[in-house]
């Protein structure tokens, strides 16, 4: 799992502020020109999930249900990922911490993948979005 390199699945998370245990920053991905701005880790997860649904990768194993007739349809990404976009992604960094998310699958209504801290610490695998949030919280606590 650690050797994963498909550029469409990589997201770079740049944390600029840690305040009262909450993180603020941006998520950069190769399929969007503009970053996703988040105001806490939960908000980051919701926005990343929308991007994953939009681009259809990795494909969700569970179908999202809704009481509304207009469900979450897959839309085309703003642009197709290219190696140039991946190289530009590597230049982005947060003022507090920067890490990369490699979301490999979305089974059991959650995410599986790795988080690469980009600071010499080895990448860590996670089996759920909750486990990812706990890993992020642990890193943020150590930085505070």
DRENMI-318961 format. One line per 5 residues: number of its first residue (from 1); their letters; for each residue x, y, z of C-alpha. Coordinates in steps of 0.05 Angstrom, whole numbers. Example, Ala and Ser with C-alpha at 12.3 -4.5 7.8 and 13.67 -1.06 7.14 Angstrom:
// DRENMI-318961
1) AS) 246/-90/156; 273/-21/143
//
This chain:
// DRENMI-318961
1) XXXXX) 0/0/0; 57/48/15; 83/47/-58; 18/77/-85; 33/131/-137
6) XXXXX) -29/142/-181; -31/218/-187; -107/224/-188; -111/193/-119; -62/240/-84
11) XXXXX) -85/300/-44; -38/348/-9; -64/376/56; -32/442/79; -47/462/150
16) XXXXX) -35/536/163; -66/546/232; -77/502/293; -123/536/343; -153/502/404
21) XXXXX) -139/434/372; -174/452/307; -137/456/241; -147/506/185; -118/501/115
26) XXXXX) -126/478/44; -129/412/6; -97/411/-63; -113/357/-114; -92/347/-187
31) XXXXX) -164/347/-212; -182/417/-186; -150/483/-202; -171/515/-136; -157/487/-67
36) XXXXX) -210/464/-19; -208/508/43; -226/475/109; -240/501/179; -231/435/217
41) XXXXX) -213/363/204; -286/341/198; -299/395/146; -237/371/108; -264/299/106
46) XXXXX) -332/323/80; -300/364/25; -252/309/4; -310/260/1; -346/307/-48
51) XXXXX) -284/310/-92; -279/234/-91; -352/228/-111; -342/281/-165; -284/247/-199
56) XXXXX) -309/176/-185; -241/152/-160; -234/112/-119; -304/87/-133; -350/83/-73
61) XXXXX) -372/12/-57; -436/36/-25; -489/76/-61; -508/142/-28; -582/147/-11
66) XXXXX) -621/212/-9; -692/236/3; -683/284/-54; -692/264/-127; -627/297/-148
71) XXXXX) -573/251/-119; -499/264/-120; -483/252/-193; -412/243/-215; -388/305/-251
76) XXXXX) -327/312/-293; -266/340/-258; -245/412/-273; -187/382/-313; -155/314/-322
81) XXXXX) -95/301/-277; -28/310/-311; 44/301/-289; 51/377/-290; -6/384/-241
86) XXXXX) 26/331/-197; 92/369/-198; 56/434/-180; 22/397/-123; 90/380/-93
91) XXXXX) 105/455/-87; 46/469/-40; 60/471/34; 26/493/98; 58/539/149
96) XXXXX) 47/488/205; 46/418/173; 38/388/104; 19/316/89; -6/276/30
101) XXXXX) -68/232/30; -68/171/-15; -139/145/-14; -137/76/-45; -208/49/-35
106) XXXXX) -275/69/-5; -302/4/23; -353/-3/80; -375/70/71; -306/97/91
111) XXXXX) -235/107/65; -174/63/64; -105/88/45; -41/119/72; -20/186/99
116) XXXXX) 50/210/84; 73/263/134; 129/290/88; 173/306/147; 215/243/152
121) XXXXX) 164/203/190; 144/139/154; 76/136/118; 20/107/160; -38/64/134
126) XXXXX) -109/78/156; -171/35/149; -225/88/159; -236/163/156; -243/161/232
131) XXXXX) -175/128/239; -147/182/193; -177/236/237; -145/204/298; -77/202/263
136) XXXXX) -84/276/245; -106/294/316; -46/257/344; 2/295/299; -32/362/314
141) XXXX) -28/348/389; 46/334/383; 57/399/345; 18/442/395
//
